[in-house]
Amino acid sequence: MPYYIRARTYYRYAEEKLAEAEMAAAKEPARAVRLALDAVEKAIRALWAIVQIEAPKEKPPVEKIIPTLAQACEPWLAKEIEKAFKRIKELAETPTGEGAREAVELARFVVRETKKVLEPIIGPQETL
């Protein structure tokens, strides 16, 4: 599968998970945080896909992908994405309503910025 199709697919999954997290935030904080983390992981994989022309035989864990993000986007954005990922992982340890809202907001930032990076490569995407 070409890299841009992988990137588009991961991005769409990120959007879907973000939408689910937004819906769950008020009533199911633990689920919302888990979905927000999943959205960020998918966004990270979407960015990673644009620098991986050949699909790897095995998907590495997200923690191994994060150090390579600066190849796909601006270094400042790579750092912000890493901070968001780590913060959401912290929030997942003891999920609360406030934590769920913070996790969803961080995931929204990551997905929105991922879209900005990917648009010139994969074209405009419909927002869910």
Secondary structure, 3 states (H helix, E strand, C coil): CCHHHHHHHHHHHHHHHHHHHHHHCCCCHHHHHHHHHHHHHHHHHHHHHCCCCCCCCCCCCHHHHHHHHHHCCCHHHHHHHHHHHHHHHHHHHCCCHHHHHHHHHHHHHHHHHHHHHHHHHHCCCCCC
